Each structure stands twice: as C-alpha cells, then as structure tokens.
Amino acid sequence: MLVTFHSKAWSSITLFGGVAVTLLKMMGHSGTVPSALLAADIPASLARLQQALDATEPQPRQSVDAEIDDAKDVPVGLRLRAWPLIQLLSAAATQECDVMWEAGHPVV
C-alpha cells in the first residue's frame, strides 16, 4: 500500500504504507488511512513527530563525505524517510493549511 499526503501548502508526497502509518502514530494520530489534520493541530503533531524521531533515531554526527562513503552499507532510516513529510507539515503549519492523506497513488 502507498499513502499520499496532500496540502495546499506543498506538493503531494507518497510514502510506503508501513512508513506512513508509523510516522502518523509518532505524530500522535491513530494511523487511520484516509484521514486529515486540521491546520491548528499541525504544529503540535510536527513537534511530536520530531521528538519521536529524535528518541528512536538520533541524528548522525558524521560529515557529509563520511555519509556518502558509508551510504552503500547503511539502510535508509526512518528520519530520512520522514523528511518529505516534515517539509510538508512545516509548510502547512506556516501557511495554516490542513493536511489530508489517502491510500493510493497521487493524482497526476
């Protein structure tokens, strides 16, 4: 399953279903697909997501060159997978827009 997030503040993004549900639960949401967050709830949800990511996967302290050299051996972490959603939520919070998500591919 794929989950596509929509907001008037940012381009739609699509995540794998398991990753999307995990991130939604980290935000304090039930993980239900489809669903939505009202603009007023986004800053708190974004803060919970970032706190949960910090607790489960601390930010690496390596240099960029070391990360590139080690990239072949390291799986893509949840923090990196969350980055597009964090960008969408940040833009939605700034512009006070709702965020919605649904199962499936984005409309092209």
N, C-alpha and C positions, 0 to 999 in steps of 0.2 A: 504494500500500500504506500502511496505517496500522499503527503499533506501539503496543500498550497495555502500560504498566508497572503492576505490582501489588506491593503490600506491605501487610502488616497494620498498618504504622505510619502509612499515609497513604492518601488516596483514590487510586483508579486514575487514571492520566493517559494520554492518547493523543496521539501525535505523528505527523507525516508520516514515512513510512518513511526517506526520504533523510536527514532531520534526525536521526532516532533513531539510524540507523547511524553517522552522523558523530559524534554525541555518545558513542556506545558506544566507538568507536575512540579518541576523545580520552581516554576513561577507561582505556584500555589493554586493552579487550576486543576480541575478533575481529570483533564486529559481527554475529554469528550471531543469527538470529531463528528460533525461540524459544530462550531461554537464561535464565540466572539468575546472580545474585551472592550468595554467602553473606554473612551478616552480618559476619563477620570481615574480609572483603575490601572492604567498602563504604567505610570511611574513606580508604583509600589510593586507591581509584577516584575518589572525590569530589575528593580533593586533586589528582589528575592532571587531572581534567576542568576544575577551576578554573584550574590553571596553564596548560592548553592554551587556554582561553578568554582568559586574560589575554595570552597570547602572540599570539593571532590577532586579537583584537578588544579593545583596551584600553577600559576603562570611560570613558564620556564625562564630561567635567568641566563640562558646561553646567548651568545652573539648570533647575529643573523647568519654569518658564514658557517658556524658550527651547526646551526639548524639545517642549513641546506645540505651539508655533508652527511648529517645523520638522518635525513629525510627518507632515505631508502629503507631504513630499518625500523622506523617508528610509525605505528598506525596513526591514522587521523584521529585526534582526540575529540572529546565532546565539546571542549571550548572552541576549537576551530569550526566544528560543525554548527555551533550556536552563533557564530559571528554574523551571518546574514540576518538572522532573526533579531539579534541585538541591535543591528543597524536599523532594521525596520521599526522595532519598538521605540528606539531613540527618536527617530524621525516622527513617528506618530505621537509621541509624548510632546515633542517640541511644537508640532503643528496642531495638537489637540484633536487628533483623528482616531476613530475607532479602528480596531484590528479584527478581522474575521479570518477563519480558516475552514477548509473543507477537504475531504478526501478527493484525490484525483489530480490530474494534470492541470496546469494553468491554461486559461483560455488564450489562444494566440491571436 
